[in-house]
């Protein structure tokens, strides 16, 4: 199925975002810092603007409450803000105070002081906020503060979050592959949350980057009229200390708290700071692909049923099947996981194939979605989204897996980047809901998503296989395909649908790899037969 949505700019929002980015670019041009070095202080100032917006809103509510009831005025009591999930800001830590400072002041020192005051008043941010503003000239900082002050204080909170996400994405693009390690595009994460439906419970991301998985999970909860701060217990692990601090900032901006372990010697391959095995309702992650050099000697005692690596260690020097097992083992008996994975992992070979057979045999593989190219800021290659559901084993879906091919569903943002519209996200997620026998949820996508569902599945939509889009396959069919989880093997191509050059190359590479494997098996068989014949002749 092909659905290429036109790109429609939010003119006002886009203009503001570009204006702010231009100011950030000026900030960079007036320093000798790399993107990695200047991104953190800029995000720190945007964070402060957002924090003050929420603080000011709560302060006004407390003032109005005191006037209406003639009770004690609590506008200067930090606990009154904490109770509402709002950061308390003392007078010298407020954005407007910093904005009012004359250029003759040492503005860098004042901003550093403001960040220390925020950490002092809000323990969850201890050691997180940037304090390197003294290296910038006061004139440059003043101009940047002015530009950031142009973010309208009346913007809805989601709009603040969008600007923050926009900057994360822009920094990811400017930093190249390194930036992509801490940022997963919002539309990818939105689809993942729509499919695993994290309404309530403990959620883990052992490669949490800047915390986008947590923010989108919270957004999913709030869009279903619940308070995410009450419904979700957030746990994360991030190897890079600076990125872990960014995650904690991102949570704070959205009024969330979580237990995020980062930096030092923490590494999810070897460490389990949350004692995760069997404890989590949800796992969401975008781990680094095809990592080599993992010291398997350090994890050999974590192998076996009920442990972190229940299906064994792969002999190849590739961590993909270590990550997959970490996600699986962290789930409780009803838990769901969604994660991004390299396409190559879907067609496992050798020891990885043996692990995959056990994973599929556990009946927890629920949905596999193949995604087209250019969906990520720093990587052009396509990828696959995997969804596990341990509760599936007790349902009618136990012996089935849903395969979805959505490479031809996207919105073209520019020549090099694509995403999904809300209607496209709602459409794809509801195909999964139909397969699961759940009610359609049009919170995302509304009437446009419903219209597309009716077009594919009838006026009263119910699941059916659709050539080129979706196919439910049994474990027997999957075994017949050599335990491949590559959706292209099952879904097929709808009549008249074009295959891109990149997709053709990928399919050809897969077929060539399969042919080489068959040749190797044939040579092994030939050698075995020759040995057997020689033994018979000698006897």
Secondary structure, DSSP 8 states (H G I E B T S, - for coil): --EEE-----HHHHHHHHHHHHHHHHHHHTS---HHHHHHHHHHHHHHHHHHHHHHHHHHHHHHHHHHHT----TT-HHHHHTTT-----GGGSHHHHHHS-TTS-HHHHHHHHHHHHHHH-GGGTTTS---GGGS-HHHHHHHHHHHHTS-TTS-HHHHHHHHHHHHHHHHHHHTHHHHTT---HHHHHHHHHHH---SEEEEETT-TTSHHHHHHHHHHHHTTS-HHHHEEEEEEESSHHHHHHHHHHHHHTT--EEEEESTT--TTT--TT--TTTEEEEEEE--TT-----GGGGGGGBSTTSTBTT---SSS--HHHHHHHHHHHEEEEEEEEEEE-GGGGS--HHHHHHHHHHHHTT-EEEEEEE-SS-SSS--S-EEEEEEEGGGGGSTTTTEEEEEE-TTEEEEEETTEEE--HHHHHHHHHHHHHHHT-----TTTHHHHHHHHHHHHTTTT----BTTTEEEEEHHHHHHTTT---THHHH---TT----HHHHHHHHHHHHHHHHHHHHHHHHHHHHHHHHHHHHHH-
